[in-house]
């Protein structure tokens, strides 16, 4: 149990101790681990509504889901068309995007229905990101392309015509390694980094490039703080650069000299940085690397606070708000997921889909009816009979109103015809 507001979740390529693990970054303490899912691949770990952990095996074509307060995966098997190269879930937890090489599969988690497939990349898709409102998602891959997709459009038109991205960028000359999408839905800004040594910042709504930062080494990870005032860029050599957006250069393209940027760098990793994440208060930076370490940094002072060693290359690492049920194993979280289908669900049968919905008790029901709950156990049978009788009365009233409405309509029509 922990009292911290935020925790960090990480995964590595070894699969020796766990598939993924939650840490208290203040002390470096291991809090809870999730086992039995193999080693998750890069950009394939996500959290669903603060209730479930989802990860794709980096070797087998399978997804695994854990309840947030359990060590073991749920029994439902999620078989994919191939080994996942990137995974992302929508903020509302309804949709799951899975990239298998250059093809993107759109699944509905509650039914397991395959709603659409999109294949517009020429090489493997390595990164998938949703906007914070879930209306759009962005894909990037080894072909250097960055594509912006409208989720509703992708699902709607798949059965009728060829799917096309809302728009795409081909500004990178080499593979794109990471994406960061800001807040504001389609009005947000987003960043992309590439092996071509450039970090590009775009306006998502128009596709306009706002700033192009050119470095002296290949780039491997990117993130921004919550105020979107600073961008943190990880390199393939290990250093992490920090660039302030509050004082942008006068030109759209700015070349950064490593020697002149020592005061704005985080030096500690020995190999390529794989993941970056900033805490909610903007004071702490989490970085993961191929050197099998996760480092915790104090951003204002650029000081390294803590090292969390791993057994293999760290594939995923990010901050998340501590779920309320994570450390309470007495709460049973019911997974309402179905196995993934192999074929696209027919559009003419979408109305026949049956979705299970978890209904939770509303908090105000407890305050309004707390004085009557003491007698519920003895009066359950009477309450049920009374409710059924009330339903029958309402149905009879509805039938009576329909009959009256019909008579009024016929009377009105007859009088209008007479007058004409």
C-alpha positions as CSV (number, residue, x, y, z in Angstrom):
1,X,0.0,0.0,0.0
2,X,1.2,3.5,-0.8
3,X,0.0,7.0,-0.2
4,X,1.6,8.5,-3.3
5,X,-0.6,10.2,-5.8
6,X,1.4,8.9,-8.8
7,X,3.2,5.6,-9.4
8,X,5.4,4.4,-12.2
9,X,4.7,1.2,-14.2
10,X,7.5,-0.4,-16.1
11,X,8.3,-3.5,-18.2
12,X,11.5,-5.1,-19.5
13,X,12.5,-7.7,-22.1
14,X,13.7,-10.4,-19.6
15,X,10.4,-11.8,-18.3
16,X,12.4,-13.3,-15.3
17,X,10.5,-11.8,-12.4
18,X,7.3,-10.3,-13.9
19,X,5.7,-9.0,-17.1
20,X,5.3,-5.5,-15.7
21,X,5.7,-3.9,-12.3
22,X,4.5,-0.8,-10.4
23,X,6.9,1.3,-8.3
24,X,6.9,4.0,-5.8
25,X,9.2,6.5,-7.4
26,X,9.9,8.3,-4.1
27,X,11.6,5.3,-2.5
28,X,12.1,3.0,-5.5
29,X,9.9,0.4,-3.7
30,X,8.3,-2.4,-5.7
31,X,4.5,-2.2,-5.0
32,X,2.8,-4.8,-7.2
33,X,3.8,-7.0,-10.1
34,X,1.8,-8.6,-12.9
35,X,2.9,-12.1,-14.0
36,X,2.2,-14.7,-16.7
37,X,2.0,-12.5,-19.8
38,X,5.6,-12.8,-21.1
39,X,7.7,-9.8,-21.9
40,X,5.7,-6.8,-23.3
41,X,7.1,-5.2,-26.5
42,X,8.0,-1.5,-26.8
43,X,4.9,0.8,-26.9
44,X,2.5,-2.1,-26.1
45,X,1.7,-1.5,-22.5
46,X,-1.3,0.6,-21.4
47,X,-3.9,1.1,-18.6
48,X,-7.6,0.7,-19.2
49,X,-9.8,3.1,-17.1
50,X,-7.5,2.6,-14.1
51,X,-8.9,-0.9,-13.7
52,X,-6.9,-3.1,-16.0
53,X,-3.4,-3.5,-17.3
54,X,-3.0,-4.5,-21.0
55,X,0.2,-5.6,-22.6
56,X,1.2,-7.5,-25.8
57,X,3.7,-10.3,-25.8
58,X,6.8,-9.3,-27.7
59,X,7.3,-12.9,-29.0
60,X,3.9,-14.4,-29.3
61,X,0.8,-13.0,-31.1
62,X,-1.2,-12.5,-27.9
63,X,-2.5,-9.8,-25.7
64,X,-2.8,-10.2,-21.9
65,X,-5.0,-8.3,-19.5
66,X,-4.7,-8.1,-15.7
67,X,-7.1,-6.7,-13.2
68,X,-5.3,-3.7,-11.5
69,X,-5.3,-5.5,-8.1
70,X,-4.4,-9.0,-9.2
71,X,-1.1,-10.6,-10.1
72,X,-2.6,-13.1,-12.6
73,X,-4.0,-12.4,-16.0
74,X,-7.7,-13.0,-16.8
75,X,-8.6,-16.3,-18.4
76,X,-9.9,-14.8,-21.6
77,X,-7.4,-15.3,-24.5
78,X,-6.8,-12.5,-26.9
79,X,-5.2,-14.0,-30.1
80,X,-3.8,-11.5,-32.7
81,X,-3.2,-11.9,-36.4
82,X,0.5,-11.6,-35.7
83,X,3.0,-10.3,-33.2
84,X,2.0,-6.8,-32.1
85,X,4.5,-4.0,-32.9
86,X,2.4,-1.3,-31.2
87,X,-0.7,-1.2,-29.0
88,X,-2.9,1.7,-27.7
89,X,-6.3,1.9,-26.0
90,X,-8.8,4.7,-26.1
91,X,-9.1,7.0,-23.1
92,X,-12.7,5.6,-22.4
93,X,-11.5,2.0,-22.6
94,X,-13.8,1.0,-25.4
95,X,-11.4,0.5,-28.3
96,X,-8.0,-1.1,-28.7
97,X,-5.6,-0.4,-31.6
98,X,-3.1,-3.2,-32.5
99,X,-0.4,-2.8,-35.1
100,X,0.8,-5.9,-36.7
101,X,3.7,-4.8,-39.0
102,X,2.2,-2.2,-41.4
103,X,-1.5,-3.0,-40.6
104,X,-3.6,-1.4,-37.8
105,X,-6.5,-3.4,-36.4
106,X,-9.3,-1.7,-34.5
107,X,-11.0,-3.8,-31.9
108,X,-14.0,-3.2,-29.6
109,X,-12.9,-4.5,-26.2
110,X,-16.4,-5.2,-24.8
111,X,-17.4,-7.4,-27.7
112,X,-14.1,-8.5,-29.2
113,X,-15.4,-7.3,-32.6
114,X,-12.8,-6.4,-35.2
115,X,-14.3,-3.2,-36.5
116,X,-11.8,-2.1,-39.1
117,X,-8.3,-2.6,-40.5
118,X,-6.1,0.1,-41.9
119,X,-3.0,-0.4,-44.0
120,X,-1.5,2.8,-45.3
121,X,2.0,2.4,-44.0
122,X,4.7,0.8,-46.1
123,X,6.7,-0.6,-43.2
124,X,6.0,-1.7,-39.7
125,X,4.0,0.7,-37.4
126,X,6.0,1.3,-34.2
127,X,4.0,3.9,-32.3
128,X,0.2,4.4,-31.8
129,X,-1.2,7.3,-29.8
130,X,-4.8,8.4,-29.1
131,X,-5.8,12.0,-28.5
132,X,-7.0,12.8,-25.0
133,X,-10.7,12.9,-26.2
134,X,-10.4,9.6,-28.1
135,X,-11.7,11.1,-31.4
136,X,-8.4,10.7,-33.3
137,X,-5.3,8.5,-33.2
138,X,-1.8,8.9,-34.7
139,X,0.4,6.2,-36.2
140,X,4.1,6.3,-37.0
141,X,6.5,3.7,-38.3
142,X,9.7,2.7,-39.9
143,X,8.7,4.2,-43.2
144,X,9.1,7.7,-41.7
145,X,5.4,8.5,-42.1
146,X,3.2,10.0,-39.4
147,X,-0.6,9.6,-40.1
148,X,-3.5,11.1,-38.3
149,X,-6.8,9.1,-38.3
150,X,-10.4,9.9,-37.3
151,X,-11.5,6.9,-35.3
152,X,-15.2,7.3,-36.2
153,X,-14.4,7.7,-39.9
154,X,-12.2,4.6,-39.9
155,X,-14.9,2.4,-38.3
156,X,-17.8,3.9,-40.3
157,X,-16.4,3.7,-43.9
158,X,-14.5,0.5,-43.6
159,X,-17.3,-1.6,-45.0
160,X,-18.0,0.7,-47.9
161,X,-14.8,2.1,-49.3
162,X,-11.0,2.4,-48.9
163,X,-9.9,4.0,-45.6
164,X,-7.6,7.0,-45.8
165,X,-5.9,8.9,-43.1
166,X,-7.2,12.4,-42.2
167,X,-3.8,13.6,-43.3
168,X,-0.2,12.4,-43.2
169,X,3.3,13.8,-42.8
170,X,6.4,12.6,-44.7
171,X,8.8,15.2,-43.1
172,X,11.0,12.5,-41.5
173,X,13.6,10.9,-43.8
174,X,14.2,7.9,-41.5
175,X,12.1,5.7,-39.1
176,X,10.0,7.6,-36.5
177,X,10.8,6.3,-33.0
178,X,8.3,8.0,-30.7
179,X,5.3,10.3,-30.5
180,X,3.8,12.6,-27.9
181,X,0.2,14.0,-28.2
182,X,-0.7,17.0,-26.0
183,X,-4.0,17.9,-24.5
184,X,-7.0,19.5,-26.3
185,X,-8.3,16.8,-28.6
186,X,-7.9,17.7,-32.3
187,X,-6.7,21.2,-31.2
188,X,-3.6,19.8,-29.5
189,X,0.0,19.9,-30.4
190,X,2.1,16.8,-30.9
191,X,5.8,15.9,-31.2
192,X,7.5,13.3,-33.3
193,X,11.2,12.2,-33.1
194,X,13.2,10.1,-35.6
195,X,16.4,8.5,-36.3
196,X,17.1,11.4,-38.8
197,X,18.0,13.5,-35.7
198,X,15.0,15.8,-35.8
199,X,12.2,16.5,-33.4
200,X,9.2,18.1,-35.1
201,X,6.3,19.9,-33.3
202,X,3.0,20.1,-35.1
203,X,-0.4,21.7,-34.8
204,X,-2.7,18.6,-34.9
205,X,-5.8,20.3,-36.3
206,X,-4.1,21.8,-39.4
207,X,-1.0,19.6,-39.7
208,X,1.2,22.7,-39.7
209,X,4.7,22.2,-38.5
210,X,5.4,24.7,-35.7
211,X,9.1,24.0,-34.9
212,X,11.8,21.6,-36.2
213,X,14.6,20.9,-33.7
214,X,17.7,19.3,-35.2
215,X,20.2,17.5,-33.0
216,X,23.6,15.9,-33.5
217,X,22.5,12.4,-32.6
218,X,19.6,10.0,-33.5
219,X,16.5,10.5,-31.3
220,X,14.6,7.7,-29.6
221,X,12.0,9.1,-27.2
222,X,10.0,12.3,-26.5
223,X,7.6,13.7,-24.0
224,X,6.4,17.1,-22.6
225,X,5.3,18.3,-19.2
226,X,1.6,18.9,-18.5
227,X,1.9,22.6,-19.2
228,X,3.5,21.8,-22.5
229,X,6.2,24.4,-21.8
230,X,9.1,22.0,-22.0
231,X,9.9,19.2,-24.4
232,X,12.2,16.3,-23.2
233,X,14.0,14.4,-26.0
234,X,15.9,11.2,-25.4
235,X,18.8,10.2,-27.7
236,X,20.3,6.9,-28.9
237,X,23.5,7.7,-27.0
238,X,21.8,8.2,-23.6
239,X,21.7,12.0,-22.9
240,X,18.2,13.6,-22.5
241,X,17.7,17.1,-23.8
242,X,15.3,19.6,-22.4
243,X,14.0,22.4,-24.6
244,X,11.8,25.3,-23.4
245,X,8.9,26.2,-25.6
246,X,8.4,29.5,-23.8
247,X,11.4,31.0,-25.5
248,X,11.3,29.5,-29.0
249,X,13.8,30.5,-31.7
250,X,12.8,33.0,-34.4
251,X,13.1,30.5,-37.2
252,X,11.1,27.3,-37.6
253,X,14.2,25.2,-37.8
254,X,16.7,25.3,-35.0
255,X,20.0,23.3,-34.8
256,X,21.0,22.4,-31.2
257,X,24.7,22.2,-30.4
258,X,25.4,19.6,-27.8
259,X,28.3,21.5,-26.3
260,X,26.2,24.6,-25.7
261,X,23.3,22.6,-24.1
262,X,25.1,20.9,-21.2
263,X,23.0,22.8,-18.6
264,X,19.8,21.6,-20.3
265,X,20.8,17.9,-20.4
266,X,20.2,15.0,-18.2
267,X,23.3,12.8,-18.2
268,X,23.1,9.3,-16.7
269,X,22.1,6.7,-19.3
270,X,24.8,4.7,-21.1
271,X,22.6,3.5,-24.0
272,X,19.5,4.6,-26.0
273,X,16.6,6.1,-24.1
274,X,13.4,4.0,-24.7
275,X,10.8,5.9,-22.7
276,X,10.2,9.3,-21.1
277,X,7.4,10.5,-18.8
278,X,6.9,13.6,-16.6
279,X,5.0,13.6,-13.3
280,X,1.7,15.5,-12.9
281,X,3.4,18.3,-10.9
282,X,6.2,18.7,-13.5
283,X,8.9,18.2,-10.9
284,X,10.0,14.6,-11.7
285,X,11.2,13.0,-15.0
286,X,11.1,9.2,-15.5
287,X,13.5,7.8,-18.1
288,X,14.1,4.2,-19.3
289,X,16.9,2.9,-21.4
290,X,18.5,-0.1,-23.1
291,X,21.1,0.0,-20.3
292,X,18.5,-1.9,-18.2
293,X,17.9,1.0,-15.8
294,X,15.0,3.4,-15.0
295,X,16.2,6.7,-13.7
296,X,14.2,9.2,-11.6
297,X,15.2,12.9,-12.1
298,X,14.5,16.2,-10.4
299,X,13.7,18.4,-13.3
300,X,14.5,21.9,-11.9
301,X,18.0,20.9,-10.7
302,X,18.7,18.2,-13.3
303,X,19.8,15.9,-10.5
304,X,19.4,12.1,-10.6
305,X,17.3,11.0,-7.6
306,X,17.1,7.3,-7.9
307,X,18.0,4.3,-10.0
308,X,15.6,1.4,-10.5
309,X,17.5,-1.6,-12.0
310,X,15.8,-4.1,-14.3
311,X,16.9,-7.5,-15.6
312,X,16.7,-6.6,-19.3
313,X,16.1,-3.7,-21.7
314,X,13.3,-1.5,-20.4
315,X,10.6,-1.6,-23.0
316,X,7.9,0.6,-21.4
317,X,7.9,3.1,-18.5
318,X,5.4,5.9,-17.6
319,X,3.7,7.6,-14.7
320,X,0.1,7.0,-13.9
321,X,-2.3,8.2,-11.2
322,X,-2.6,5.6,-8.4
323,X,-5.8,3.7,-9.0
324,X,-8.0,3.6,-5.9
325,X,-8.5,-0.2,-6.1
326,X,-4.9,-1.2,-6.9
327,X,-4.0,-2.3,-3.4
328,X,-7.4,-3.6,-2.3
329,X,-7.6,-7.2,-3.3
330,X,-10.9,-7.6,-1.6
331,X,-12.6,-5.7,-4.5
332,X,-13.4,-8.0,-7.4
333,X,-13.1,-6.3,-10.7
334,X,-15.2,-8.1,-13.3
335,X,-13.6,-8.1,-16.7
336,X,-16.2,-7.4,-19.4
337,X,-14.0,-8.3,-22.3
338,X,-14.5,-10.9,-25.1
339,X,-11.9,-12.8,-27.2
340,X,-10.9,-10.9,-30.3
341,X,-12.6,-12.0,-33.5
342,X,-10.6,-13.0,-36.6
343,X,-12.8,-11.4,-39.2
344,X,-14.3,-7.9,-39.5
345,X,-17.7,-7.8,-38.0
346,X,-20.4,-7.4,-40.7
347,X,-21.9,-3.9,-40.8
348,X,-25.4,-5.2,-41.2
349,X,-25.2,-7.1,-37.9
350,X,-23.8,-4.3,-35.7
351,X,-27.3,-3.7,-34.3
352,X,-27.3,-7.3,-33.0
353,X,-24.2,-6.9,-30.8
354,X,-24.9,-7.5,-27.1
355,X,-22.6,-5.7,-24.7
356,X,-22.4,-6.4,-21.0
357,X,-22.3,-3.2,-18.9
358,X,-21.1,-3.0,-15.3
359,X,-23.7,-1.0,-13.3
360,X,-22.3,0.7,-10.3
361,X,-24.3,2.1,-7.4
362,X,-24.6,5.8,-7.5
363,X,-23.0,7.6,-4.4
364,X,-26.1,9.8,-3.9
365,X,-28.3,6.8,-3.6
366,X,-26.6,5.9,-0.3
367,X,-27.3,9.4,1.2
368,X,-30.9,9.7,0.1
369,X,-32.0,6.2,1.0
370,X,-29.6,5.4,3.9
371,X,-32.5,5.6,6.5
372,X,-34.5,3.0,4.7
373,X,-31.7,0.4,4.0
374,X,-31.9,-1.0,7.5
375,X,-35.2,-2.6,6.7
376,X,-34.4,-3.8,3.2
377,X,-33.4,-7.3,4.1
378,X,-36.8,-8.1,5.7
379,X,-38.8,-6.4,3.1
380,X,-37.1,-7.5,-0.1
381,X,-39.9,-9.7,-1.2
382,X,-42.6,-7.0,-0.6
383,X,-40.5,-4.4,-2.5
384,X,-40.2,-6.7,-5.5
385,X,-43.9,-7.4,-5.5
386,X,-44.7,-3.7,-5.2
387,X,-42.3,-2.7,-8.0
388,X,-43.9,-5.3,-10.3
389,X,-47.4,-4.0,-9.5
390,X,-46.2,-0.4,-10.1
391,X,-44.7,-1.5,-13.5
392,X,-48.1,-3.0,-14.5
393,X,-49.9,0.2,-13.6
394,X,-47.6,2.3,-15.7
395,X,-48.0,0.0,-18.7
396,X,-51.8,0.2,-18.4
397,X,-51.5,4.0,-18.2
398,X,-49.3,4.1,-21.3
399,X,-51.8,1.9,-23.3
400,X,-54.6,4.2,-22.2
401,X,-52.7,7.3,-23.3
402,X,-52.0,5.8,-26.6
403,X,-55.7,5.0,-27.2
404,X,-56.7,8.6,-26.2
405,X,-54.0,10.0,-28.6
406,X,-55.3,7.8,-31.4
407,X,-58.9,8.9,-30.9
408,X,-57.9,12.6,-30.8
409,X,-55.9,12.2,-34.0
410,X,-58.9,10.5,-35.8
411,X,-61.3,13.1,-34.6
412,X,-59.0,15.9,-35.7
413,X,-58.5,14.4,-39.2
414,X,-62.3,13.9,-39.7
415,X,-63.1,17.5,-38.8
416,X,-60.4,18.9,-41.1
417,X,-61.7,16.8,-44.0
418,X,-65.2,18.1,-43.4
419,X,-64.1,21.7,-43.3
420,X,-62.2,21.3,-46.6
